[in-house]
Amino acid sequence: MPSCLIVDDSKVVRMVARRILEDLKFGIVEAEDGKSALDSCLEEMPDVILLDWNMPVMNGIDFLRTLRKSQGGEDPVVIFCTTENDMAHIREAISAGANEYIMKPFDRAIIEAKFSQVGVI
């Protein structure tokens, strides 16, 4: 079963994403900020990371840059899931190592489409 780390400071967003991804047969780990997400990745690297941008402690872009420099950190597929939808943010995310980008709010069809595009389902 592939694993997905859901990183978002909103408990509701994590819950909605968890429901969708468990239906798609992913094992789920959650983190409420980039720092706890990094700790989680250093323990066990997930196959996919669904990543919010704006979070306390460590934001999504700083998490991603740090992750990509860590041992094994180039392996997970990273999909940003955020309200930041201007081209500057999207370009920054892709250049930092994101594989895809989802706008909030999202639904099951959007998650399935993006996860399919990056080849994880």
C-alpha positions in Angstrom: 0.0 0.0 0.0 1.5 3.4 -1.0 1.9 5.9 1.7 0.9 9.6 1.6 1.9 12.3 4.1 -0.8 15.0 4.3 0.8 18.3 5.5 -1.7 21.0 6.4 -2.4 23.2 9.4 -6.1 22.8 8.9 -7.5 19.7 10.6 -10.6 19.8 8.3 -8.4 19.8 5.1 -6.4 16.9 6.5 -9.6 15.0 7.3 -11.1 15.5 3.8 -7.8 14.6 2.1 -7.5 11.5 4.3 -11.0 10.2 3.4 -10.3 10.6 -0.3 -6.8 9.0 -0.2 -7.9 6.1 2.0 -10.6 5.3 -0.6 -7.8 5.3 -3.1 -5.9 2.8 -0.9 -3.2 5.0 0.5 -1.8 4.6 4.0 -2.0 8.0 5.6 0.3 10.0 7.9 -0.6 13.6 8.9 1.5 16.6 9.9 0.2 20.0 10.9 3.3 22.0 9.8 6.5 21.6 7.8 8.7 20.9 10.8 6.6 17.9 12.0 6.4 16.8 8.3 10.2 16.8 8.1 10.5 14.8 11.3 8.0 12.3 9.9 9.9 12.0 6.6 13.2 11.4 8.4 11.6 8.6 10.3 10.0 7.0 7.2 9.9 8.6 3.8 6.4 8.5 2.2 5.7 7.7 -1.4 3.6 10.9 -1.9 3.3 14.2 0.0 0.2 16.4 -0.2 1.6 19.8 0.9 0.0 23.1 2.0 2.0 26.3 1.5 0.9 28.6 4.4 1.6 27.0 7.8 3.1 28.0 11.1 6.5 26.8 12.3 7.8 25.9 8.8 5.9 26.7 5.6 5.5 24.3 2.7 8.1 25.8 0.4 10.8 25.8 3.1 9.8 22.2 4.0 10.1 21.2 0.3 13.5 22.8 -0.2 14.8 21.1 3.0 13.2 17.7 2.0 14.8 17.7 -1.4 18.3 18.2 0.1 17.8 15.3 2.7 18.8 11.7 2.1 16.0 10.0 0.2 14.2 13.4 0.0 14.3 13.4 -3.8 12.1 10.2 -3.9 8.6 11.3 -2.8 6.2 12.8 -5.3 5.2 16.2 -3.9 1.9 17.8 -4.8 1.3 21.3 -3.4 -2.3 21.8 -2.3 -2.9 25.5 -1.6 -4.9 28.7 -2.1 -1.7 30.3 -3.6 -2.6 30.0 -7.2 -0.7 32.8 -9.0 2.0 31.9 -11.5 4.8 33.2 -9.3 3.9 30.7 -6.5 3.4 27.8 -9.0 6.8 28.5 -10.6 8.5 28.8 -7.2 7.0 25.4 -6.1 8.0 23.6 -9.3 11.5 25.0 -9.1 11.8 23.9 -5.5 10.9 20.4 -6.5 7.1 20.0 -6.5 5.8 17.6 -9.0 2.2 19.0 -9.3 0.0 21.7 -7.9 -3.7 21.5 -6.7 -5.8 24.6 -5.9 -8.0 24.6 -2.8 -10.8 23.8 -2.5 -10.3 20.4 -4.0 -12.5 17.3 -4.4 -12.0 13.6 -5.1 -11.9 14.1 -8.9 -9.1 16.7 -8.7 -7.0 14.6 -6.3 -7.5 11.5 -8.5 -6.6 13.4 -11.7 -3.4 14.9 -10.2 -2.3 11.7 -8.5 -2.9 9.9 -11.8 -0.9 12.5 -13.8 2.1 12.0 -11.6 1.8 8.2 -11.8 1.0 7.3 -8.2 -2.4 5.8 -9.0 
